[in-house]
Amino acid sequence: MTTTDHAAGQAPAAASTSYRAVLGSRHVARLLGGTLIGRMPNGMAPVAIVLLITSQGASLASAGLLSALYGLAGALSQPVKGRLMDRHGQMPVSAPGAVINSGCLLLLLVGDDPTLALAAVVLAGLSSPPLEAGLRALWPTVLPDAHRRRVALALDTGSQGLLYIAGPLLVAALATAYGPRAAILATVVLGLLGTTVVLTAPPSRTWRPQHTAGSAAARLHGTPLSLIFLAHAGFGIALGVMNVWAVAMAELHDMDLLSGLIPAAFATGSFLGGLVYARRAWPGSPIVQLLSAAAGFCAGWLPLLALPGPHMATVVVTVPGMFLTVVIACGFTTADALVPTQRRTEAYAWLIASVGVGQAAGTALAGALATHRLTAAALPAAGAALALTVLAAARHRITARGGH
């Protein structure tokens, strides 16, 4: 996919591309649904780990650390798994990963040995199957039409936030009714089920990386692409800060519901923004769209500086949420124009890892500054501003590199 695929002048074709047409395309619904099910543990495991470890007598701080290590290990291992997938295909990477991930989570049920728990969660995170990067690599094969790919990518990206609403809610319901062990078991079952649905689909089974002369030495971390990765870390910082800020708001106003309601409102905005973005072709190249979306994302956080009350804050966060899907989708299409085809999955994995690492950094930063209300409220905008600044500096380099 090149930047010209999204240039203005393609609007008539894009206008006729409906959600029904995309979801009705062969294999699309199966791949999208299977990936969403298989990635449900991303929203379930962190909460389930905390509930299980605390039920075994450990402190909340210890349980939170294990949960954070699970997410961080998963994020940091994404580029390695993406590169392996580009070299060997999807089945040899994701299938063993799903089995190892599930086995390690089940080890947590065996006993309450802290060393065993630490090793299990780290290995589980490292081995989690890279379904998101794999799905993005399959779209060009499944949907040769660029406009349908854009709609599929927007649906894919926009629905991600819903995982982090449905996942914790499902864990809470299972843990309340049957105990934390049931939540871990459900996490394992859904992960294996979704991975199986994806890997047994013909596009995944037959997908092979495209090797060309000199592909092994192809540079992935050129300056423009590295700046794209850095910008996505800035977006991740905003996301990580928001989750901690929501907890702080809940404690400040003595409304426990806010800790889940604010992220849910943000995720709902992201889903709706994806639907709007996918409905039509937008003018400009992906980097121009990315810059515009990043500006909207940054501006959407500024009302928090007025320290709004709980109800207004819940409404306000839907605005930056609406730009998140556009930011991520345009980030992937921009990366497409900058990387060789044989390194595409690895580039996608780096984007995903960049957001994850930024999110972890934002969580840590917000935790340290949570008692300073104005500073904490300003941190999401600061992360978004970092991303916008980096993208503005990278624009001309990306345009020159892409040749458009």
Phi, psi and omega in degrees: 000133179245169181297331182290341178299335185250013183291160176296153183106353178256009186302320182300318180293319182293325183297332181273359181270106182260166176299321181297320180295320180290310181293335178278350177294149186301132175077347187296309182299321180294314181294317181293313180295316180297320179294320179296318178294315182294334179265358176305323176302337177299327177268340184267316189301314181302319180287317181297322179297315179299314182295319181291313184295319179291328178291340178272004175103358180282162179284161178296325179297317179294317179296319178296323178296316179297319179297318179294321179296324178299311181293320182292319178297321178296320181291314184291334182274353183304311182299322179296315180293324177296318179294319177298322179293321177296332182270323191240354182099177187275318183301313182295344181260309187284324182296306176298324179299317180296320180293314181294317179302314181294317180298320180292321177294323178292331177299332179296339181276347187288317182198191182241029178288119183299322180294317178296318180296318180298312180296321183294314184290323180294313180294324177297317179293317180298327186263359182304131185296135182279064185293325183294310179296322179297319179296317180297327179288336182278335186304317179299330178282317183285323183234087180297333180286127185297324182289321177292325176298319181297318178296316180297320180294320179294318177296317179299309183292317183295330182280349182301317182300330180295333178298325183274001169260307183294321183300302179299324178297318179295318178299315181298318180295315181293318181295323179291319184278320188234354180103162183298331180298322178295325179294319177296315180299318179295322177300316180295314183297314181295321178298314180293319181297310182296319179297320179296317180300318182288311187289336178272355175288140183308317181300322180286319181295325185263352182293132178227141177295150180265108179262133177231170180301127179079010183294328181295332183262003182299132182283128177259324186263054169292163185303314181301317182290323177298324178292324176297317178298316180297319179298320180291333172296323176298318176299319179297323177302315180300320181292315180297320179296319184301319182297318179289320179300323179296320177295319179297321177296320179297319179290320182297318184260006179054045179230092183303329182299332183298327182298334176257331184290320182294310175300325179295320178295319178298314180295324177296318176299321178297318180295315180294322178297322177296320179296318180294315182298322184283347186288336185210167175275136181253147183290155176094163178284168179304323181291325176293317177296321179296316178298316180297316180294321179296323177295318177295320179299317180293313181296328182296336180275343187299325178301341179293339179295341177279002180052061182293162176288178186299318183289315179294322179299321179297322178289317185299319186291345176292336183292304175297330177301322181295336180268347185297314181299319179296318179301311183291315181298315179291331175298319179291318180291328175293318178298325179305322184282349187249350185241151173291150184304323184287354177241017188295314182298320179297320178297318176301318181296322177296321177298314180297317179295322180298316178296317181296317179293318176299322179296318178296318179295319179295322178298314180296318181295316180293324178298324181286333185246014186297333182284345177265099191303309184293319179297315180298321180291334182275342186298319177301317178295326179294317177297316179294323179294323176300314179299315181297318180297316180296317180295321178298320178291332184272348190304309185292327177293320179293318178298317179293320181293321181282343178077018182244000000 
